[in-house]
Amino acid sequence: MFAERGYEATAVEEVIRRAGLSKGTFYFNFSGKEDLFLEVVRTRLDDPVRAVMAITADAPGDTPTTATVSARLADLLHQERSALLLLQEYWSQAARDDELAVRYRARQASLRAALAHTIEERHRHTGVPLSFDAGRLAEAFIALAQGLAFEEIVDPDSVDPALFGDVLALVYDGLAARTPEH
């Protein structure tokens, strides 16, 4: 229903009726529409993105990961077009509503922290010193991924599926070049 009508136009009562739930069952599991929405975003986007992060965080230092990460991210963007549209709508609502913004910022901070940890782990495995703040890199990579995702929604042929991985490799190569022994 979120995908069909958007966040604002989706009513909890309609969700309950369409899902064949009782109000009690719904409110036992969710505090309201925003909670349900964030659960949809978590399961459709955040959990798969964290699985992609794990590819890099867990890989041995001599195993390249950028192509795999880029391919998995491109697949996710194709498969979850409607969830990405909802995320963009939610961002727009959060930009106007301080209460929504609190939870939106918490979600973003959690993703940044997870990606920063992934970056730190990758550098630990490779032995290449991390000479740039991992949190700032995470922020930039998330912004890049979201920007590419939103561009692809409007113009699917405009974004090369390998682009994200190419940028990751360029950043990594730049960090490695800063290290005298590499």
Secondary structure, 3 states (H helix, E strand, C coil): CHHHHCCCCCCHHHHHHHHCCCHHHHHHHCCCHHHHHHHHHHHHHHHHHHHHHHHHHHCCCCCCCHHHHHHHHHHHHHHCHHHHHHHHHHHHHHHHCHHHHHHHHHHHHHHHHHHHHHHHHHHHHHCCCCCCCHHHHHHHHHHHHHHHHHHHHHCCCCCCCCHHHHHHHHHHHHHHHCCCCC
